[in-house]
Structures are given as C-alpha cells and as structure tokens.
C-alpha cells in the first residue's frame, strides 16, 4: 500500500489488472446485495445517504449542461452499473455505454433492455467508432471517473480518440477528481469504508488540462469548468476535489 506524491514530470503508474479486479469485486458486492448500484460506483458502502446525496447533486448540476432535446446520440464512457443511464434513457434518442468491467456492464444490462440502448464491455483506451461498431459520431459524450484509472499511455490514447467520436457542435462533459496540490497516486490503498484496496491517479487540474488540450488538438474548446460539490458535507476529502469540464466541438 502506498501514497505517492509527485512533482511535475514524475508519473508513477498503477496496475491495470488490479484496477479491473477492483471493479469486478465492486460488481460482486452488488450481486451479493452488499451495496446498491449507486454505491458500487460512488464508493460509499457504509454511507448510503451520502452516496444518494452525491449522486443527486452531480446529476442536478451536470444534466442541464447537456442541453438535451431527446434527439441526441449519447456516449457514456465508464458507464459502470448504469448510474447515469437511469437519468438519460428517456431523454436521448440513442445511448451507448461502455465500461472495462464486464461485471458492472452485466448489472446495467439487467436493468435496461430497450432497443435504443447499447452496452459494451470495452477499455476506454481502445475506443473508436470501429470498436464500438458505430458509423456515426455522438452528439454528447460523458466521462465520469475514467481518467483516474488510466496510466499516461492509455489516457493519451483514449483522449486522442474523442474528437473523432464527437459530432460537430457536440458536447463532452468530463467529471474527474483532481489533486489540489501535487499529483497523488494511490497504489493498493485500503479503504475502510469499502473494505477493499484500490489504485488510482489523482492528477492536478493543470496536468489534466494539458493532457486534454494536447489530445484534442484545438478541435474541442473548453467552455466551462468548476467544482461539482459546493456543500461541505459532500466534500469529505482534503487532498482531492471533484471537478467538471465542459468542452464543445468546433
């Protein structure tokens, strides 16, 4: 177990197989009814009320920013158990969710069986219209808590694919936790709340923006960003905070 604080240029990595194992274990907790589908991906196993409050606050803030008209093609990267799908499936013309965890995808599939919904087990770094078996780009793309689980090579590959996935004048919304000071890498960090070890990379805001700017190559413009949770009771970490970024395709 390690907590690694990095200076600029230092990029400790995490084990991708261990990350996947963590999420498959989260799916098993849902199957065993230890947690519900929201807690499984918000990580508040012993605080269901906090999980619900964070879920509601996030959706209340971000959903209007998509400006949905029920005609959009929507891509949800890191869809997990379908937490956002519950809000979206009646508000879009077509929804495609992907996640690296087959266990989480199966839980989402058990909840939804509509013809305009597709769910695919796929790593974010392998995403493309071809691997998604799609022929048209998407009007809206949502990224929730994906980048923190990718090392730099995977993250750069994933980010570089986004411009080709997003239609002209489309919106990308990124919701990721950021490190407030130095980059923080957790390597098999044990969580008392989840009773599980997990690995993640918390990049600083500047670091994340630099990576996105380079990958998007002026094809997407940042039009808005801010912290997700303004209430003190929803912000329970001192070293990281949840932030959102809204990009628009030219």
Beta strands, then each sheet from edge to edge (+ up, - down):
strand 1: 2-6
strand 2: 73-77
strand 3: 94-99
strand 4: 117-121
strand 5: 138-144
strand 6: 166-179
strand 7: 183-191
strand 8: 196-202
strand 9: 220-227
strand 10: 240-249
sheet 1: 1+ 7- 8+
sheet 2: 4+ 3+ 2+ 5+ 6+ 10- 9+
end
